[in-house]
Amino acid sequence: MSKDDAAWVNVAYVVFFLLSSFVLFKAFETIGVQTGWSERFEWYGTGQIALGLLLGGVATSLLRKDSDRHDYFLACVGELRKVNWPSWPDTKRMTIVVCVVVGIFAVIVSIFDLFWAKALKLLLA
């Protein structure tokens, strides 16, 4: 990776800003529909965009101002650089093992389910 850790944290802040702004925009849109404001006021659509961006920016700036949290995020990115990620063949092999084990347990649970259904049917009949 050519980018340093601080650049990745800045990318995370931008993503947080975009996601929080979108969620707030959708929340204000829902409020506008539920209260009828979106139909009554022509400016409501522009207002919900502006308010979503404003509050998303405020949340991002408050998150970014905390130096302890910023240092924690930098340490997290540094620790992620130390992770030994599995190779593609290892990932495929482990995925196949998980699918086989899930299939085996599905068969076992199905057998138990059939057994208990017949046992309860005999007891209730």
ABEGO torsion letter per residue (X at the ends): XABBAAAAAAAAAAAAAAAAAAAAAAAAAAAAAAAGAAAABAAAAAAAAAAAAAAAAAAAAAAAABAAAAAAAAAAAAAAAABBBBBAAAAAAAAAAAAAAAAAAAAAAAAAAAAAAAAAAAAAX
